[in-house]
Amino acid sequence: MFENAAAYESFMGRWSRGIAPLLLDFSHIRDGWHVLDVGSGTGSLALELAQAKPNCQITGIDPSPEYVAYAGSRVSNHAVTFEVGDAQQLAYPARKFDAILSLLALNFVPDPRRALAEMKRVTRAGGCICAAVWDYGGRVDMLRIFWNAAVSLDSQAEEKDERHMPLCRAGELRQLWNDAGLAEVEEQPLEIATRFNSFDDYWQPFQAGQGPAGAYVARLSPDRRLELCGKIKQLLPEDSKTGSFDLKARAWAVRGTVR
């Protein structure tokens, strides 16, 4: 029932769980607020918020019914709910929420400007809107190593490289927030490291078809997969050859206040 959601958890869930507390610290959300989590995915941010701020009422929305069901299966707090929803057309009245969060999702929304306008509409005056997106082209070691290896073997992989995604470079989220007329706009990097127990711990999740990288692997023949696997081993840290190793990642986070 939850195959895709479980595959995402294996692939990127460890990163989402690692970065969620940093975004919450940056957001300055107060306990007791009503918070909307836009692009809630498998629930990492909403559940972290529920633990950190137990008096908050939290609603998570995501376009994937499977992700919504998976996130809901993890809830033990009646103040946390997950719903199927579209960030570009939020099904809520104006000024309903005290704050809105979005973790690692806004760059996948077809029209992020429209989505941000909707977030403003449903946030009370003085409330905050806070989001983060991976720095795909800079410091997401897991994916940079993968795509550098893929492009070195196949020049056509360049167009699939996630470094071309929108909003993932320094200043882009801040500009979007400024263009939307938010006040007190601030952007800063959030950095984490994640431990991999072995090369297989790194490589196996890529074979589940998740995200652009997983989709690329799924299209490769067995021989090409083996070739890519060998190239990645060359690019990973030296300690990956003997056991566990750490990889780092950076996200750009932005926060603004609704006037």
Accessible surface in RSA format (square Angstrom, percent):
REM  Atomic radii and reference values for relative SASA: ProtOr
REM  Chains: A
REM  Algorithm: Lee & Richards
REM  Probe-radius: 1.40
REM  Slices: 20
REM RES _ NUM      All-atoms   Total-Side   Main-Chain    Non-polar    All polar
REM                ABS   REL    ABS   REL    ABS   REL    ABS   REL    ABS   REL
RES MET A   1   181.86  94.2 116.32  77.0  65.54 156.1 105.33  89.5  76.54 101.4
RES PHE A   2    52.67  26.4  48.06  29.8   4.61  12.0  49.12  29.8   3.55  10.2
RES GLU A   3   145.64  83.6 134.25 101.6  11.38  27.1  53.99 104.4  91.65  74.8
RES ASN A   4    83.94  57.9  83.66  80.9   0.28   0.7   7.49  18.0  76.45  73.9
RES ALA A   5     0.00   0.0   0.00   0.0   0.00   0.0   0.00   0.0   0.00   0.0
RES ALA A   6    49.63  45.6  43.05  66.4   6.58  15.0  44.30  62.4   5.33  14.1
RES ALA A   7    17.63  16.2  10.74  16.6   6.89  15.7  17.00  23.9   0.63   1.7
RES TYR A   8    49.43  23.1  49.43  28.1   0.00   0.0  31.70  23.8  17.73  21.9
RES GLU A   9    22.43  12.9  18.52  14.0   3.91   9.3  12.31  23.8  10.12   8.3
RES SER A  10    54.18  45.8  42.57  56.8  11.61  26.7  35.26  75.1  18.92  26.5
RES PHE A  11     8.16   4.1   6.86   4.2   1.30   3.4   6.86   4.2   1.30   3.7
RES MET A  12    17.90   9.3  17.90  11.8   0.00   0.0  17.19  14.6   0.71   0.9
RES GLY A  13     0.00   0.0   0.00   N/A   0.00   0.0   0.00   0.0   0.00   0.0
RES ARG A  14    50.18  21.1  41.54  21.2   8.64  20.6  20.66  28.2  29.52  17.9
RES TRP A  15     0.74   0.3   0.74   0.4   0.00   0.0   0.66   0.4   0.08   0.1
RES SER A  16     6.24   5.3   6.24   8.3   0.00   0.0   4.90  10.4   1.35   1.9
RES ARG A  17   108.76  45.7  98.70  50.3  10.05  23.9  48.37  66.1  60.39  36.6
RES GLY A  18    31.66  39.0   0.00   N/A  31.66  39.0  23.71  65.1   7.95  17.8
RES ILE A  19     0.00   0.0   0.00   0.0   0.00   0.0   0.00   0.0   0.00   0.0
RES ALA A  20     0.38   0.3   0.38   0.6   0.00   0.0   0.38   0.5   0.00   0.0
RES PRO A  21    46.06  33.6  44.39  40.5   1.68   6.1  45.53  37.6   0.53   3.3
RES LEU A  22    58.63  32.7  56.33  40.3   2.30   5.8  56.94  40.0   1.69   4.6
RES LEU A  23     0.00   0.0   0.00   0.0   0.00   0.0   0.00   0.0   0.00   0.0
RES LEU A  24    16.34   9.1  10.24   7.3   6.10  15.3  10.79   7.6   5.55  14.9
RES ASP A  25   105.97  74.2  89.52  89.1  16.46  38.9  32.90  77.4  73.08  72.9
RES PHE A  26    11.24   5.6   5.13   3.2   6.12  15.9  10.98   6.7   0.26   0.7
RES SER A  27     1.07   0.9   0.00   0.0   1.06   2.5   0.00   0.0   1.07   1.5
RES HIS A  28   117.66  64.3  99.84  69.4  17.81  45.6  70.58  72.7  47.08  54.8
RES ILE A  29     6.14   3.5   1.32   1.0   4.81  11.6   1.32   1.0   4.81  13.1
RES ARG A  30   166.35  69.8 163.39  83.3   2.96   7.0  43.33  59.2 123.02  74.6
RES ASP A  31    64.46  45.2  38.45  38.3  26.01  61.5  24.02  56.5  40.44  40.3
RES GLY A  32    46.36  57.2   0.00   N/A  46.36  57.2  17.27  47.4  29.09  65.1
RES TRP A  33    41.01  16.5  40.76  19.7   0.26   0.6  28.54  15.2  12.47  20.2
RES HIS A  34    28.83  15.8  27.68  19.2   1.15   3.0  17.22  17.7  11.61  13.5
RES VAL A  35     0.04   0.0   0.04   0.0   0.00   0.0   0.04   0.0   0.00   0.0
RES LEU A  36     0.00   0.0   0.00   0.0   0.00   0.0   0.00   0.0   0.00   0.0
RES ASP A  37     2.01   1.4   2.01   2.0   0.00   0.0   1.16   2.7   0.85   0.9
RES VAL A  38     2.14   1.4   2.14   1.9   0.00   0.0   2.14   1.9   0.00   0.0
RES GLY A  39    16.93  20.9   0.00   N/A  16.93  20.9   7.33  20.1   9.60  21.5
RES SER A  40     8.62   7.3   0.25   0.3   8.37  19.3   1.70   3.6   6.92   9.7
RES GLY A  41    13.06  16.1   0.00   N/A  13.06  16.1  12.94  35.5   0.13   0.3
RES THR A  42     3.29   2.3   1.48   1.5   1.81   4.3   0.00   0.0   3.29   5.0
RES GLY A  43     0.03   0.0   0.00   N/A   0.03   0.0   0.00   0.0   0.03   0.1
RES SER A  44    11.54   9.7   4.10   5.5   7.44  17.1   5.78  12.3   5.76   8.1
RES LEU A  45     3.88   2.2   3.65   2.6   0.23   0.6   3.65   2.6   0.23   0.6
RES ALA A  46     0.61   0.6   0.00   0.0   0.61   1.4   0.61   0.9   0.00   0.0
RES LEU A  47    37.84  21.1  31.43  22.5   6.42  16.1  32.06  22.5   5.79  15.6
RES GLU A  48    52.44  30.1  49.15  37.2   3.29   7.8   3.96   7.7  48.48  39.6
RES LEU A  49     1.62   0.9   1.62   1.2   0.00   0.0   1.62   1.1   0.00   0.0
RES ALA A  50    11.08  10.2   6.82  10.5   4.26   9.7   7.85  11.1   3.22   8.5
RES GLN A  51   148.31  82.9 122.91  89.8  25.40  60.5  44.56  94.9 103.74  78.7
RES ALA A  52    55.68  51.2  25.36  39.1  30.32  69.0  35.60  50.1  20.08  53.2
RES LYS A  53    65.92  32.2  65.80  40.4   0.12   0.3  19.30  17.4  46.62  49.7
RES PRO A  54    82.95  60.5  68.45  62.4  14.51  52.7  68.93  56.9  14.02  87.2
RES ASN A  55   109.31  75.4  87.14  84.2  22.16  53.4  20.88  50.3  88.43  85.5
RES CYS A  56     2.38   1.8   0.00   0.0   2.38   5.6   0.16   0.4   2.22   2.4
RES GLN A  57    97.50  54.5  96.83  70.8   0.68   1.6  23.23  49.4  74.28  56.3
RES ILE A  58     0.66   0.4   0.14   0.1   0.52   1.3   0.14   0.1   0.52   1.4
RES THR A  59    10.13   7.2  10.13  10.3   0.00   0.0   1.11   1.5   9.02  13.6
RES GLY A  60     0.00   0.0   0.00   N/A   0.00   0.0   0.00   0.0   0.00   0.0
RES ILE A  61     3.41   1.9   3.41   2.5   0.00   0.0   3.41   2.5   0.00   0.0
RES ASP A  62    12.40   8.7  12.09  12.0   0.31   0.7   0.32   0.8  12.08  12.0
RES PRO A  63    98.03  71.4  81.52  74.3  16.52  60.0  83.64  69.1  14.39  89.5
RES SER A  64    32.63  27.6  28.33  37.8   4.31   9.9  24.15  51.4   8.48  11.9
RES PRO A  65    89.85  65.5  85.11  77.6   4.74  17.2  85.84  70.9   4.01  24.9
RES GLU A  66    43.65  25.1  35.82  27.1   7.83  18.6  23.40  45.3  20.25  16.5
RES TYR A  67    36.43  17.0  36.43  20.7   0.00   0.0  26.23  19.7  10.21  12.6
RES VAL A  68    17.67  11.6  16.30  14.8   1.37   3.3  16.66  14.5   1.00   2.7
RES ALA A  69    38.37  35.3  24.12  37.2  14.25  32.4  34.06  48.0   4.31  11.4
RES TYR A  70    41.06  19.2  41.06  23.4   0.00   0.0  15.47  11.6  25.59  31.5
RES ALA A  71     0.00   0.0   0.00   0.0   0.00   0.0   0.00   0.0   0.00   0.0
RES GLY A  72    35.07  43.3   0.00   N/A  35.07  43.3  21.32  58.5  13.75  30.8
RES SER A  73    74.71  63.1  32.35  43.2  42.36  97.6  37.24  79.3  37.47  52.5
RES ARG A  74    81.39  34.2  54.34  27.7  27.05  64.4  27.34  37.4  54.05  32.8
RES VAL A  75    42.19  27.8  17.30  15.7  24.89  60.0  17.36  15.1  24.83  67.3
RES SER A  76   121.30 102.5  76.80 102.5  44.50 102.5  54.06 115.1  67.24  94.2
RES ASN A  77    41.31  28.5  37.20  35.9   4.11   9.9  18.93  45.5  22.38  21.6
RES HIS A  78   178.32  97.5 147.58 102.6  30.73  78.6 115.74 119.3  62.57  72.8
RES ALA A  79    22.18  20.4  15.79  24.4   6.39  14.5  21.12  29.7   1.06   2.8
RES VAL A  80     5.65   3.7   0.20   0.2   5.45  13.1   0.20   0.2   5.45  14.8
RES THR A  81    66.08  47.0  61.90  62.7   4.18  10.0  59.69  80.2   6.39   9.7
RES PHE A  82    24.56  12.3   1.35   0.8  23.22  60.4   1.35   0.8  23.22  66.4
RES GLU A  83    75.72  43.5  71.60  54.2   4.12   9.8  30.81  59.6  44.91  36.7
RES VAL A  84    87.68  57.7  60.73  55.0  26.95  65.0  60.73  52.8  26.95  73.1
RES GLY A  85    19.75  24.4   0.00   N/A  19.75  24.4  19.30  53.0   0.45   1.0
RES ASP A  86    64.82  45.4  59.45  59.2   5.37  12.7  28.81  67.8  36.01  35.9
RES ALA A  87    10.60   9.7   6.81  10.5   3.79   8.6   6.81   9.6   3.79  10.0
RES GLN A  88    26.93  15.1  25.79  18.8   1.14   2.7   0.99   2.1  25.94  19.7
RES GLN A  89   122.08  68.3 113.72  83.1   8.36  19.9  26.93  57.3  95.14  72.2
RES LEU A  90     8.56   4.8   0.37   0.3   8.19  20.6   1.38   1.0   7.18  19.3
RES ALA A  91    96.09  88.4  61.14  94.3  34.96  79.5  74.93 105.5  21.17  56.1
RES TYR A  92    29.78  13.9  21.32  12.1   8.46  22.0  22.40  16.8   7.38   9.1
RES PRO A  93    88.76  64.7  77.89  71.0  10.87  39.5  88.10  72.7   0.66   4.1
RES ALA A  94    61.63  56.7  42.09  65.0  19.54  44.5  42.09  59.3  19.54  51.8
RES ARG A  95   122.50  51.4 106.01  54.0  16.48  39.2  42.41  58.0  80.09  48.5
RES LYS A  96    86.56  42.2  63.08  38.7  23.48  55.9  27.76  25.0  58.80  62.6
RES PHE A  97     0.88   0.4   0.05   0.0   0.84   2.2   0.88   0.5   0.00   0.0
RES ASP A  98    30.15  21.1  30.08  29.9   0.07   0.2   0.47   1.1  29.69  29.6
RES ALA A  99     0.00   0.0   0.00   0.0   0.00   0.0   0.00   0.0   0.00   0.0
RES ILE A 100     0.15   0.1   0.15   0.1   0.00   0.0   0.15   0.1   0.00   0.0
RES LEU A 101     0.61   0.3   0.61   0.4   0.00   0.0   0.61   0.4   0.00   0.0
RES SER A 102     1.02   0.9   1.02   1.4   0.00   0.0   0.46   1.0   0.56   0.8
RES LEU A 103    16.18   9.0   7.87   5.6   8.31  20.9   7.87   5.5   8.31  22.4
RES LEU A 104    17.34   9.7   6.10   4.4  11.23  28.2   6.60   4.6  10.73  28.9
RES ALA A 105    16.66  15.3  14.52  22.4   2.14   4.9  15.69  22.1   0.97   2.6
RES LEU A 106     0.72   0.4   0.45   0.3   0.28   0.7   0.67   0.5   0.06   0.2
RES ASN A 107     9.42   6.5   0.24   0.2   9.18  22.1   0.20   0.5   9.22   8.9
RES PHE A 108   110.92  55.5  84.37  52.3  26.55  69.1  89.09  54.0  21.83  62.5
RES VAL A 109    23.54  15.5  16.41  14.9   7.13  17.2  18.23  15.8   5.32  14.4
RES PRO A 110   119.43  87.0  78.60  71.7  40.83 148.4  91.63  75.6  27.80 172.8
RES ASP A 111    59.84  41.9  58.02  57.7   1.82   4.3  17.49  41.2  42.35  42.2
RES PRO A 112    24.87  18.1  24.87  22.7   0.00   0.0  24.87  20.5   0.00   0.0
RES ARG A 113   138.81  58.3 131.28  66.9   7.53  17.9  58.75  80.3  80.05  48.5
RES ARG A 114   122.99  51.6 116.00  59.1   7.00  16.7  35.33  48.3  87.66  53.1
RES ALA A 115     0.00   0.0   0.00   0.0   0.00   0.0   0.00   0.0   0.00   0.0
RES LEU A 116     0.49   0.3   0.49   0.4   0.00   0.0   0.49   0.3   0.00   0.0
RES ALA A 117    57.29  52.7  48.87  75.4   8.42  19.2  51.54  72.6   5.76  15.3
RES GLU A 118    28.80  16.5  28.80  21.8   0.00   0.0   7.10  13.7  21.69  17.7
RES MET A 119     0.43   0.2   0.43   0.3   0.00   0.0   0.07   0.1   0.36   0.5
RES LYS A 120    58.19  28.4  57.53  35.3   0.67   1.6  24.38  21.9  33.82  36.0
RES ARG A 121    86.23  36.2  75.77  38.6  10.46  24.9  62.59  85.5  23.64  14.3
RES VAL A 122     0.00   0.0   0.00   0.0   0.00   0.0   0.00   0.0   0.00   0.0
RES THR A 123     0.00   0.0   0.00   0.0   0.00   0.0   0.00   0.0   0.00   0.0
RES ARG A 124    74.72  31.4  74.72  38.1   0.00   0.0  40.15  54.9  34.58  21.0
RES ALA A 125    61.06  56.1  45.71  70.5  15.35  34.9  46.07  64.9  14.99  39.7
RES GLY A 126    43.52  53.7   0.00   N/A  43.52  53.7  24.22  66.5  19.30  43.2
RES GLY A 127     0.00   0.0   0.00   N/A   0.00   0.0   0.00   0.0   0.00   0.0
RES CYS A 128    11.66   8.8  11.64  13.0   0.02   0.1  11.05  28.0   0.60   0.7
RES ILE A 129     0.49   0.3   0.49   0.4   0.00   0.0   0.49   0.4   0.00   0.0
RES CYS A 130     0.43   0.3   0.00   0.0   0.43   1.0   0.00   0.0   0.43   0.5
RES ALA A 131     0.27   0.2   0.27   0.4   0.00   0.0   0.27   0.4   0.00   0.0
RES ALA A 132     0.27   0.3   0.00   0.0   0.27   0.6   0.00   0.0   0.27   0.7
RES VAL A 133     0.06   0.0   0.06   0.1   0.00   0.0   0.06   0.1   0.00   0.0
RES TRP A 134     3.63   1.5   3.28   1.6   0.36   0.8   1.93   1.0   1.71   2.8
RES ASP A 135     8.59   6.0   8.59   8.5   0.00   0.0   0.00   0.0   8.59   8.6
RES TYR A 136     8.42   3.9   8.34   4.7   0.08   0.2   1.42   1.1   6.99   8.6
RES GLY A 137    35.03  43.2   0.00   N/A  35.03  43.2  10.84  29.7  24.19  54.2
RES GLY A 138    36.18  44.6   0.00   N/A  36.18  44.6  20.28  55.7  15.90  35.6
RES ARG A 139    90.47  38.0  90.47  46.1   0.00   0.0  22.55  30.8  67.91  41.2
RES VAL A 140     0.70   0.5   0.70   0.6   0.00   0.0   0.70   0.6   0.00   0.0
RES ASP A 141    24.38  17.1  23.64  23.5   0.74   1.8   5.34  12.6  19.04  19.0
RES MET A 142     2.96   1.5   2.96   2.0   0.00   0.0   0.04   0.0   2.92   3.9
RES LEU A 143     2.79   1.6   2.79   2.0   0.00   0.0   2.79   2.0   0.00   0.0
RES ARG A 144    27.55  11.6  27.55  14.0   0.00   0.0  20.29  27.7   7.26   4.4
RES ILE A 145    23.04  13.1  22.65  16.9   0.39   0.9  23.03  16.6   0.00   0.0
RES PHE A 146     0.00   0.0   0.00   0.0   0.00   0.0   0.00   0.0   0.00   0.0
RES TRP A 147     0.05   0.0   0.00   0.0   0.05   0.1   0.05   0.0   0.00   0.0
RES ASN A 148    79.53  54.8  70.99  68.6   8.54  20.6  17.14  41.2  62.40  60.3
RES ALA A 149     0.00   0.0   0.00   0.0   0.00   0.0   0.00   0.0   0.00   0.0
RES ALA A 150     0.93   0.9   0.00   0.0   0.93   2.1   0.90   1.3   0.03   0.1
RES VAL A 151    45.06  29.6  37.90  34.3   7.16  17.2  37.90  32.9   7.16  19.4
RES SER A 152    69.29  58.5  26.52  35.4  42.76  98.5  38.17  81.3  31.12  43.6
RES LEU A 153    61.86  34.4  30.83  22.1  31.03  78.0  35.54  25.0  26.31  70.8
RES ASP A 154    31.96  22.4  26.37  26.2   5.59  13.2   6.28  14.8  25.68  25.6
RES SER A 155    92.41  78.1  76.57 102.2  15.83  36.5  48.00 102.2  44.41  62.2
RES GLN A 156   138.46  77.4 130.14  95.1   8.32  19.8  39.82  84.8  98.63  74.8
RES ALA A 157     0.43   0.4   0.00   0.0   0.43   1.0   0.40   0.6   0.03   0.1
RES GLU A 158    53.71  30.8  53.71  40.6   0.00   0.0  41.27  79.8  12.44  10.2
RES GLU A 159   128.42  73.7 100.62  76.1  27.80  66.2  36.99  71.5  91.43  74.6
RES LYS A 160    89.75  43.8  79.83  49.0   9.92  23.6  36.90  33.2  52.86  56.3
RES ASP A 161     5.72   4.0   3.05   3.0   2.67   6.3   0.00   0.0   5.72   5.7
RES GLU A 162    10.04   5.8   8.60   6.5   1.44   3.4   2.12   4.1   7.93   6.5
RES ARG A 163    93.91  39.4  91.38  46.6   2.53   6.0  15.91  21.7  78.00  47.3
RES HIS A 164    90.68  49.6  66.46  46.2  24.22  62.0  50.29  51.8  40.39  47.0
RES MET A 165    28.89  15.0  25.58  16.9   3.31   7.9  28.44  24.2   0.45   0.6
RES PRO A 166    67.99  49.6  63.19  57.6   4.80  17.5  67.99  56.1   0.00   0.0
RES LEU A 167    19.08  10.6  17.20  12.3   1.88   4.7  17.20  12.1   1.88   5.0
RES CYS A 168     0.00   0.0   0.00   0.0   0.00   0.0   0.00   0.0   0.00   0.0
RES ARG A 169    97.14  40.8  95.77  48.8   1.38   3.3  63.52  86.8  33.63  20.4
RES ALA A 170    65.25  60.0  40.96  63.2  24.29  55.3  41.09  57.9  24.16  64.0
RES GLY A 171    15.37  19.0   0.00   N/A  15.37  19.0  10.48  28.8   4.89  11.0
RES GLU A 172    54.97  31.6  48.71  36.9   6.26  14.9  29.28  56.6  25.69  21.0
RES LEU A 173     0.40   0.2   0.27   0.2   0.13   0.3   0.27   0.2   0.13   0.4
RES ARG A 174   101.01  42.4 101.01  51.5   0.00   0.0  21.63  29.6  79.38  48.1
RES GLN A 175    97.72  54.6  96.83  70.8   0.90   2.1  36.04  76.7  61.68  46.8
RES LEU A 176     7.79   4.3   6.82   4.9   0.97   2.4   7.11   5.0   0.68   1.8
RES TRP A 177     0.00   0.0   0.00   0.0   0.00   0.0   0.00   0.0   0.00   0.0
RES ASN A 178    73.29  50.5  57.14  55.2  16.15  38.9  17.87  43.0  55.43  53.6
RES ASP A 179    76.06  53.3  38.37  38.2  37.69  89.1  19.61  46.2  56.45  56.3
RES ALA A 180    27.39  25.2   9.39  14.5  18.00  40.9  22.30  31.4   5.09  13.5
RES GLY A 181    29.46  36.3   0.00   N/A  29.46  36.3  27.13  74.4   2.34   5.2
RES LEU A 182     5.00   2.8   0.14   0.1   4.86  12.2   0.20   0.1   4.80  12.9
RES ALA A 183    18.83  17.3  16.87  26.0   1.96   4.5  18.83  26.5   0.00   0.0
RES GLU A 184   138.21  79.3 105.89  80.1  32.32  76.9  59.20 114.5  79.01  64.5
RES VAL A 185    33.45  22.0   4.39   4.0  29.06  70.0   4.39   3.8  29.06  78.8
RES GLU A 186    73.10  42.0  69.68  52.7   3.42   8.1  28.27  54.7  44.84  36.6
RES GLU A 187    26.44  15.2   3.43   2.6  23.01  54.8   0.56   1.1  25.89  21.1
RES GLN A 188    64.05  35.8  62.97  46.0   1.08   2.6  14.04  29.9  50.02  37.9
RES PRO A 189    61.96  45.2  50.42  46.0  11.54  42.0  50.42  41.6  11.54  71.7
RES LEU A 190     8.25   4.6   5.86   4.2   2.39   6.0   8.25   5.8   0.00   0.0
RES GLU A 191   105.75  60.7  83.82  63.4  21.93  52.2  28.87  55.8  76.88  62.8
RES ILE A 192    23.84  13.6  13.20   9.8  10.63  25.6  22.84  16.4   0.99   2.7
RES ALA A 193    60.44  55.6  29.68  45.8  30.75  70.0  29.95  42.2  30.49  80.8
RES THR A 194    16.73  11.9  12.62  12.8   4.11   9.8  13.17  17.7   3.56   5.4
RES ARG A 195   142.36  59.8 125.02  63.7  17.35  41.3  48.00  65.6  94.36  57.2
RES PHE A 196     1.77   0.9   1.77   1.1   0.00   0.0   1.77   1.1   0.00   0.0
RES ASN A 197   107.81  74.3  96.17  92.9  11.64  28.0  24.39  58.7  83.42  80.6
RES SER A 198    43.16  36.5  42.43  56.6   0.74   1.7  33.29  70.9   9.88  13.8
RES PHE A 199    26.34  13.2  23.58  14.6   2.77   7.2  23.58  14.3   2.77   7.9
RES ASP A 200    82.77  58.0  81.19  80.8   1.58   3.7  18.44  43.4  64.33  64.2
RES ASP A 201    36.90  25.8  27.73  27.6   9.17  21.7  14.23  33.5  22.66  22.6
RES TYR A 202     1.03   0.5   0.00   0.0   1.03   2.7   0.00   0.0   1.03   1.3
RES TRP A 203    15.33   6.2  15.33   7.4   0.00   0.0   5.61   3.0   9.72  15.8
RES GLN A 204    95.94  53.7  89.59  65.5   6.35  15.1  36.69  78.1  59.26  44.9
RES PRO A 205    12.05   8.8   8.34   7.6   3.71  13.5  11.78   9.7   0.27   1.7
RES PHE A 206     0.19   0.1   0.08   0.0   0.11   0.3   0.19   0.1   0.00   0.0
RES GLN A 207    65.55  36.7  39.38  28.8  26.17  62.3  12.01  25.6  53.54  40.6
RES ALA A 208    51.62  47.5  20.68  31.9  30.95  70.4  32.65  46.0  18.97  50.2
RES GLY A 209    34.52  42.6   0.00   N/A  34.52  42.6  12.67  34.8  21.85  48.9
RES GLN A 210    21.46  12.0  20.15  14.7   1.32   3.1   2.06   4.4  19.41  14.7
RES GLY A 211    40.67  50.2   0.00   N/A  40.67  50.2  27.39  75.2  13.28  29.7
RES PRO A 212    38.35  28.0  29.40  26.8   8.95  32.5  36.49  30.1   1.86  11.6
RES ALA A 213     0.60   0.6   0.21   0.3   0.39   0.9   0.21   0.3   0.39   1.0
RES GLY A 214     0.21   0.3   0.00   N/A   0.21   0.3   0.00   0.0   0.21   0.5
RES ALA A 215    36.49  33.6  32.63  50.4   3.86   8.8  35.92  50.6   0.57   1.5
RES TYR A 216    16.84   7.9  16.66   9.5   0.18   0.5  13.55  10.2   3.28   4.0
RES VAL A 217     0.12   0.1   0.12   0.1   0.00   0.0   0.12   0.1   0.00   0.0
RES ALA A 218    58.72  54.0  35.28  54.4  23.45  53.3  36.41  51.3  22.32  59.1
RES ARG A 219   147.13  61.8 111.42  56.8  35.71  85.0  74.96 102.4  72.17  43.7
RES LEU A 220    26.27  14.6  15.15  10.8  11.11  27.9  16.72  11.7   9.54  25.7
RES SER A 221    53.61  45.3  43.11  57.5  10.50  24.2  44.83  95.5   8.78  12.3
RES PRO A 222   112.62  82.1 103.62  94.5   9.01  32.7 107.06  88.4   5.56  34.6
RES ASP A 223   114.06  79.9 107.60 107.1   6.46  15.3  30.52  71.8  83.54  83.3
RES ARG A 224    93.37  39.2  91.79  46.8   1.58   3.8  33.51  45.8  59.86  36.3
RES ARG A 225    64.99  27.3  64.50  32.9   0.49   1.2  18.47  25.2  46.52  28.2
RES LEU A 226   131.75  73.4 125.02  89.4   6.73  16.9 127.85  89.8   3.90  10.5
RES GLU A 227    86.72  49.8  73.51  55.6  13.21  31.5  37.13  71.8  49.60  40.5
RES LEU A 228     3.67   2.0   3.67   2.6   0.00   0.0   3.67   2.6   0.00   0.0
RES CYS A 229    15.93  12.0  15.93  17.8   0.00   0.0   2.37   6.0  13.56  14.6
RES GLY A 230    30.92  38.1   0.00   N/A  30.92  38.1  28.24  77.5   2.68   6.0
RES LYS A 231    58.12  28.4  55.95  34.3   2.17   5.2  12.39  11.2  45.72  48.7
RES ILE A 232     0.00   0.0   0.00   0.0   0.00   0.0   0.00   0.0   0.00   0.0
RES LYS A 233    99.74  48.7  98.29  60.3   1.45   3.4  44.32  39.9  55.42  59.0
RES GLN A 234   123.56  69.1  96.22  70.3  27.34  65.1  37.13  79.0  86.43  65.5
RES LEU A 235    75.33  42.0  53.07  38.0  22.25  55.9  56.28  39.5  19.04  51.2
RES LEU A 236     7.52   4.2   0.18   0.1   7.34  18.4   0.18   0.1   7.34  19.7
RES PRO A 237    47.69  34.8  34.96  31.9  12.73  46.3  47.46  39.2   0.23   1.5
RES GLU A 238   128.73  73.9 119.67  90.5   9.06  21.6  65.04 125.8  63.69  52.0
RES ASP A 239    69.01  48.3  63.00  62.7   6.00  14.2  34.14  80.4  34.86  34.8
RES SER A 240    10.68   9.0   2.94   3.9   7.74  17.8   0.34   0.7  10.35  14.5
RES LYS A 241   120.33  58.7  80.22  49.2  40.11  95.5  83.31  75.0  37.02  39.4
RES THR A 242   123.96  88.2  83.02  84.2  40.94  97.6  76.56 102.8  47.40  71.7
RES GLY A 243    29.28  36.1   0.00   N/A  29.28  36.1  27.44  75.3   1.84   4.1
RES SER A 244    45.41  38.4  31.45  42.0  13.96  32.2  10.84  23.1  34.57  48.4
RES PHE A 245     0.35   0.2   0.09   0.1   0.26   0.7   0.35   0.2   0.00   0.0
RES ASP A 246    65.01  45.5  49.81  49.6  15.19  35.9  16.95  39.9  48.06  47.9
RES LEU A 247     3.75   2.1   3.06   2.2   0.70   1.8   3.75   2.6   0.00   0.0
RES LYS A 248   107.57  52.5 107.57  66.0   0.00   0.0  52.18  47.0  55.39  59.0
RES ALA A 249     0.56   0.5   0.00   0.0   0.56   1.3   0.01   0.0   0.56   1.5
RES ARG A 250    58.08  24.4  58.08  29.6   0.00   0.0   1.56   2.1  56.51  34.3
RES ALA A 251     0.00   0.0   0.00   0.0   0.00   0.0   0.00   0.0   0.00   0.0
RES TRP A 252    37.30  15.0  37.30  18.1   0.00   0.0  36.48  19.5   0.82   1.3
RES ALA A 253     0.00   0.0   0.00   0.0   0.00   0.0   0.00   0.0   0.00   0.0
RES VAL A 254     0.00   0.0   0.00   0.0   0.00   0.0   0.00   0.0   0.00   0.0
RES ARG A 255    33.20  13.9  33.20  16.9   0.00   0.0   6.32   8.6  26.88  16.3
RES GLY A 256     0.30   0.4   0.00   N/A   0.30   0.4   0.30   0.8   0.00   0.0
RES THR A 257    30.31  21.6  30.31  30.7   0.00   0.0  17.64  23.7  12.66  19.1
RES VAL A 258     4.29   2.8   3.21   2.9   1.08   2.6   3.21   2.8   1.08   2.9
RES ARG A 259   179.21  75.2 139.44  71.1  39.76  94.7  87.37 119.4  91.84  55.7
END  Absolute sums over single chains surface
CHAIN  1 A    11379.6       9006.0       2373.6       5812.0       5567.7
END  Absolute sums over all chains
TOTAL         11379.6       9006.0       2373.6       5812.0       5567.7
